[in-house]
Amino acid sequence: MAREGAGLFAAFRVLGRFSGHVPHVLRYHGRHREFYVAAAVGRSVHTYNVKKLGIVAVSNTLPQDITCLAADRMLIFASYDNILHAFARNKEVVHTYEGHKARIHLLQPFGDHIISVDVDNVLIVWNIQSEEEYLQIDFDKATFAVSALLHPSTYLNKILLGSEQGTLQLWNIRSNKLLYSFPGWGLAVTTLEQAPAVDVVAVGLVSGHIIVHNIKFDETLMKFQQDWGPITAISFRTDGHPVMAAGSPVGHIALWDLEEKKLMCQMQDAHSTAIAGMSFVPGEPLLITNGADNALRVWIFDGPGGTGRVLRSRVGHSAPPTKIRYHGQNGQQILSAGQDGTLQSFSTVHEKFNKSLGRGSINKKKSKKKGLKLDTMALPPITAFASEVAHQSDWDGIIACHQEYITCTTWNYQKTSMGAHKLRPEEFSKHKPIDIYATAVDITSCGNFAVIGLSTGQVDVYNMQSGIHRGRYGKEKAHEGAIRGVAVDGLNQLVITAGSEGLIKFWKFKMKDLVYSSELSSSPSGILLHRDSGILGIAFDDFTISVLDIETRKIVRTFSGHHGRINDMTFSPDGRWLITSSMDCSIKTWDLPSGCLIDCFLVDSAAVSLTMSPTGDFLASAHVDDLGIYLWSNRSLYSLVSLRPLPADYEPSLVTLPSTCPMQDVDVSGDEEPCDEMIEYVSPEQLGEQLVTLSLLPESRWKNLLNLDIIKKKNKPREPPKVPKSAPFFIPTVPGLIPRYVPPEEENDTQSKVVNLGVLAQKSDFCIHLEEALSTNKYKAPLDLLKSLGPSNIEIELRGLTPEGGGSMEVMLSFLRMIGMMLDKKYNFELAQAYLALFLKLHLKILSSEPKLLEELSKLSKQLEETWIHLQALFNQSLCVLTYMKSALL
């Protein structure tokens, strides 16, 4: 049986994704009088305003990653594979164009039409509104493989095509005629860009040449060359400065002065990957660039020498994150270490609070001089880190160890930079060992000490403020094998270390003495401590997970079910759930009190790291070959979710990773139907024949039956009710369209105070039912009737059982048999006690004088005694166990 999607976690949004390899599009909104940038991020389109680079819209997701992007005044066009879509209002798909057989790689809006070219060299002109093909042109790949597309300004119905062979062609789309062929320069055309002057086009070539060409007279005006490979993007300034910018595959930008016809300046390492898109904002000294390094930047040209500086940027990891952890207790920052060597902080509230703590470096000053590309001082990526907010404003609050590197680094969250200390054992201060490296780190909850485990089995303690070595666990080593995990408890009493040889050891934090050592079932791959509850999660190399209680030092839970290496674990804030991710692409939630799997779902790529918010609202995950950090909302906080164990035959369903916003505008009301297993549990009348079962009636119905006379005395009015002297403030009216007052006859229709004794003389329903039950022996009807009555009515009914009250001896006998039946069947136990107690209180004199009733009472007495002795034994047993659990030192 499979539940739809994830049961416990719902896809919420992605953090840290800003740009991809697809060139961005700059659009102008006439009514807002503002420029917007549309960038393709995975399967959706993000729209940012240029003014603040704030995200203003996110489109719905497409089935696959977007490979091509374009926009006109009204719509954004995005294609994946051979299908083209048009988005309206930056959000929903309003048109779909299907007709290409191969992947679309060029798009050009063209008035009421859109032109698309696929890799098989088929050009199709689509009518935007009708979604029909207006024209299709097939080119021969051998002679003219289309590689660039442009609509020259003022050239009505005409498009200019560039080819991999180097030739250019000018076509009239309306008449479907080739107007002119340009011989070209014998090199493949990579990009075409319209210059501010009419008839002039800049042609970027694969050799790094830029030809500024007049297409009216087919003559070259000027020629430039850059040495960084093919031209990836070209843009012209239109704010009065004759400058052309060109992008390269290595991330540099060259700026050319068109009047002087020379290189003006270079902006090296504008991006760490190829410049995907570049566009100057019309009439402003602003250049927008994006690249596959997950960065979107706005540069301003206001300094000397014509070079640009970064005005605003949105930057994420340029290589996938390896480790993510929530920082602090407010659940608003996630620290993330990536394969790009950077440590970044992403805000779950707003992107403007994101910070980058930079790259790890052996020597900051030297690496700054060398620049990004030649930086031999850069440290390898961070593999594990721990952070604490307790003293982060006084000194460094983050400790990190790097991939196959012995030195651990400290980082300062407040200063958003690498910290002051580089921690490594003194014996390696002169030389760097080849195959010894730090494998695990932890920081104490007070933020004063860092505990570092090495691949040799050593575990060292350092002071975070001074960086001084404060001792080592064990004489030489803490473990024989490599350290797979270290953890310090919440009060700095214990340090727990796990070694690859399969031992887990407990040490006194201050004295460094070994307290306890235990052999594990297999070699551990990692440990995680939930400090508040003292629960330690241990992941093993055989894909199982154990949970150890650090008070008793016993393994209290063992879970198996993953079929791949366990990448990461995280506890829920209350310590009830352990959430694990594995290379089998599953994310599983284990309920620790019940020891059961309560949730499981699959993702496209395995989650390499998991972290749960300290406030319990989100689960964050980072995935293999993915630049984003994905947030999953905890559905148990806002809707009814089944936390029952999953059945053995449960098949987890594949869940799509969240986009930046909810994926589709689904009608929530229809979606929130309770699933089969969420049907409300209705307790049966009796749980089991052997069990004593109580009724479901509230206490007020039976608890005060013996004290009714006291309650009546208390509630007796002190003086009779007074008649109001004057007429009421609101005179009563008859309902209807025309307001009419109630006539006095209707108003004073009070009941007669003379009691009709004839009514009392009649037998009540309860009596009749009891008389019938005496012959049939079925007491359900009288019992149900009694259960439906209130305490006062119950008393009246029981008083009326005597011959004086209108009943008979037979009816009283029948009542006692009903109580006997309730004790026999062991249900409605407390009602039987209460009803019998009231019956005895009211009719003790009559009962003692009637032999038949006395006989029935003696039977009841035996039944009551047997049931109570059995119950008392059970109560005493439970109390003994409870007292033992409270007092005994287990």
Order of alpha helices (4+ residues) and beta strands (2+ residues): beta-beta-beta-beta-beta-beta-beta-beta-beta-beta-beta-beta-beta-beta-beta-beta-beta-beta-beta-beta-beta-beta-beta-beta-beta-beta-beta-beta-beta-beta-beta-beta-beta-alpha-beta-beta-beta-beta-beta-beta-beta-beta-beta-beta-beta-beta-beta-beta-beta-beta-beta-beta-beta-beta-beta-beta-beta-alpha-alpha-beta-beta-alpha-alpha-alpha-alpha-alpha-alpha-alpha-alpha
